[in-house]
């Protein structure tokens, strides 16, 4: 059973006449076509992909019937049935008001669940994206002593990523006190040698990678103490990245180590997240999560401590009977 057939089966279980898929990643996952403009995949007995004239030529490689639409409002109002499926985390209220007013709506959340476990071809692309990211990380590490500013180094990393594939997200370069800000935006300020966080990822054929390393260019007792604690926390968390573990067990493993070092209160985010067609997707490795990890999932493990300076170490892990590191850049 292919992905589209599985989606239609899930739809029937929920007694939904038509599902309207809007999220580009979900459209691509089901059809092999990634829209560049507004598009809608109609999940019904005879699935149909509605695209704008701008995507008419590009969509010829889709694995479903394609219909070029000039007036989406008129076309979507032709959908049959009172109960319609939408991606509630993506479709907004304006879409409902414009196209679905008066109808019952059900959530197509099962699409996100389908995407959690990666197929062989997906893993190949993810691993390729990881290799590109690691190559760029190596070149960035070599340039640390030459870079004039955070912003210059981020631009250099972005250039390298775009030359090989695409940047999966805006590169984070954070140094000194800025490294204590988890999502710092690189600034035109000199690199502070005490602590430098480099967080980057590549996107290869729509699939993303994500890796973080922390560096120090100076003798820093504070950096060394935090780094060793974070590295130990990451190793403990990775040990729990096996099929059957609960996501909160992974998160708790990292927190327990940081608690021993009295650093837990400086850990400001969850331990990691799934990634694939999106940089951040399910599952989330959080202390409150009840989800069970399954073989074939890909997650990041990225504990961090953000005190007077920050340290974060992030790797990608393939879930199986044993954890398998996808990234292995030196630490």
C-alpha positions, 0 to 999 in steps of 0.5 A, a space after each residue: 500500500 502506497 502513501 496515498 492509499 494509506 492516507 485514503 484508508 485513514 480518511 475512510 476510518 474517520 468517515 470523512 468524504 474529502 480531505 484538503 491537504 494544504 501543507 506543501 510538505 504533506 503534498 510532496 509526501 503524498 504526490 512527489 510534487 512540491 508546490 511553489 504557490 498555493 495548492 490543494 490536494 483533494 483526498 477523495 475516491 479519485 485524488 486530485 491535485 489543484 495547482 495554480 497556473 504558475 505550477 502547471 508545467 512543474 506539476 506534470 511529474 506528480 503521481 496524481 491527476 493534476 488540475 490547473 485552477 484559476 479560481 480556487 474559491 469557486 473550485 473548492 466550493 464544489 467539494 462534496 460532503 458536509 464533513 471535510 478533513 483539514 490540517 488543523 495545525 496549518 489551515 487558518 481561520 481565514 481559509 475556513 471562512 473563505 472555503 469551508 464555512 458551514 461544513 464540519 471539519 476533521 483533523 488530518 493529523 494522521 499525515 504528520 504521524 505517517 511522516 514520523 517513520 522514514 522510508 529507505 529513500 527518505 533516509 538516504 536524502 537525510 543522510 546526504 543532507 547530514 554529510 553536507 552539513 558536516 562538511 560545512 561545519 568543518 570549514 566553519 571550524 577552520 575559519 573561526 580564528 579568521 572571521 571578523 564577526 558572527 554575521 560574517 561567519 554565518 554568511 560564509 556558512 550560508 554560502 557554503 550550504 547554498 553552494 552544495 544544496 540549500 540551507 535548512 534554516 538561518 545559520 546561528 552563530 552565537 559567541 560570548 554572552 550571545 551564546 547564552 541565547 538559544 536562538 540568537 541572531 548573528 550580529 555584526 560584532 566580533 567573535 568572542 573566543 570564550 564560547 562560540 555556538 555554530 548551529 546549521 543544517 542543509 536541505 537536500 532534495 527537500 529533506 533536512 539536517 541539523 547539527 550544532 557544535 560549541 567551540 572555545 578559542 581561549 582557556 575558559 574553565 567555565 566553558 570546559 565545565 559546562 561543555 563536559 556536562 552537556 556532552 555527558 547529558 547528550 550521551 545519556 540521552 542518546 542511549 535512550 534513543 531506541 525503539 520502545 523508549 518514551 520521548 520523556 525518558 530521553 529528555 529525562 536522561 539529559 536532565 538527570 545528568 545536568 541536575 547532578 551538575 546543578 545546571 538543569 535550570 539553565 537547560 531552556 528547551 526540550 532535548 530534541 525533535 524529529 526532522 525530515 521534510 521539516 527541520 522541526 517535526 514530530 516527535 518532540 523529545 520533551 519531559 511531558 511527552 508520552 509518545 513511544 519512539 519507533 524504529 525508523 524515526 530520526 530525531 535530534 539530541 541537543 541538550 544545552 546550558 545557557 548561563 553566562 555563556 552557552 554550550 549546545 551539542 546537537 546530533 541526529 540519531 536514527 531510532 532502532 534496536 540501538 541508537 545510530 548516529 547520523 552525524 559524527 562530526 568531532 566534539 
